């Protein structure tokens, strides 16, 4: 049974203590006025390690059912995944039980056995009950790979043996040189001639989502949202005192509290009236940790959590009210609405099996027609924060990468809808302001649906 606890938050009606810090009353969400949104729904408590392992092992049973059809679709007769001690292969926890593997080499072999279906072999340094549940051949007294691999090759005579070599991403070419040499020597020169890249299978395997995963991923996004809200509130920020580094440290500690990890360093960006446009690689630059957050600052957070073999990715923005202000300047609110318009067009344009490039081109054409300066760099999400699958990304256009642009959006896949707009703000003497958002979403028949309600008003620090 899922355990629940209330979000620590400041609610309408009077100041309350949140984490020992007094919070001023907050207003209702109002996109026109830009008042702070307050979420009163309960934050889910994430499952314990033993609970999540049991859940993920149930998913693994279904994932194994997808392997043979994918092998046949991508014309592979055998697929081999090799895990090395202290150098885990990124595929291991998705093809084998999600438990620690400490053998010098643990090898997982999937064979198309024709009418007998999928034959699954675990070649490990020791016998383990959980492996026996998922693999046909996991003997009590393990035999060395140097004996088992050539026997499998002789028995099944696979014409194409897929390995994690080739492909443009780390998950696709994760096989080490050492393990490649080992497989070649163990299986012999004829088998080596049949080694091919399994990157197309790996791409589809990792980008395919199951309905059972969705509620757990939604809970993860909810937890991500809750931590971000707290980070951008008076629980953490005291204007004129709190530094960027202080907020980052809070995020690390909040992850510890919910038993989650992260796949990248939480980053904050800061915009201020009169501040020079500081960019890095075409994006607004990350703020130095020593910077002090002041009244009138516009804050941006890039943050994600890792749990149950999944990653989230989340970007939100907050405004630090000046003395006497009850809401952000109208120009900032208008800038936020431009980014919301960009979100609307992208999410409603996308459809299952539609080429990613078509979504990009149609969205950008609409933004140009509306006079909105937009940038889109949305990427697949799920097992990895920068996952495999189709991306809706300006960089593919810049590179002239027609293959990436033609990649179809898989039904049910998860996307990090990541984008920004630049808008001149009158209250800041016409200075351009970036409004950057990132929301996990899943692809439905009518477009992308956010896992959590998007941000329609700035978080407010008082």
Number of C-alpha atoms within 10 A of each C-alpha: 4 7 9 11 10 11 17 19 20 24 17 13 10 10 14 17 13 17 13 8 14 13 20 17 13 22 18 15 18 13 17 12 17 26 22 24 19 16 18 12 10 14 21 19 17 20 18 12 12 9 11 17 17 14 16 18 20 13 16 19 15 12 18 18 11 13 20 22 14 16 23 13 11 16 15 24 21 28 25 19 22 23 25 19 13 11 12 17 20 19 19 20 19 18 19 22 21 18 11 11 20 16 14 13 18 21 22 19 20 24 24 21 16 11 6 7 11 20 16 20 23 24 25 24 18 14 15 13 9 14 18 15 13 19 19 13 16 22 17 11 10 16 14 11 20 14 11 16 20 17 13 16 18 11 10 14 15 20 17 19 23 27 24 27 21 17 16 9 14 14 21 22 19 20 21 16 10 10 16 17 11 14 21 16 14 17 20 14 10 11 20 17 12 13 23 17 20 25 21 18 23 25 18 15 20 20 25 19 19 12 7 12 15 15 11 18 20 18 17 26 24 21 24 23 24 19 22 23 24 23 23 23 21 21 20 20 23 18 19 11 11 16 21 21 17 17 23 19 14 15 23 15 12 19 19 11 9 16 16 18 15 18 17 14 12 18 20 22 18 25 21 17 16 10 10 9 13 14 10 8 6 7 12 17 16 18 19 14 14 11 15 19 21 20 17 19 18 26 24 24 25 20 24 27 24 22 21 21 14 17 24 27 27 21 24 24 24 22 29 26 20 16 9 7 11 16 20 23 18 15 17 23 21 18 21 27 19 23 24 19 15 22 23 14 18 23 21 14 17 24 20 18 13 17 21 23 25 17 22 25 16 14 23 21 11 15 19 11 9 11 10 18 16 19 20 22 17 22 20 24 26 26 24 19 21 19 21 23 25 26 30 30 21 19 14 18 15 8 9 11 12 11 11 20 23 15 18 18 25 21 18 19 22 29 30 27 27 21 24 24 24 19 22 16 19 13 12 16 10 13 18 17 23 24 24 23 24 23 25 28 23 23 20 17 12 12 19 25 18 19 19 14 11 15 19 19 25 27 28 25 27 22
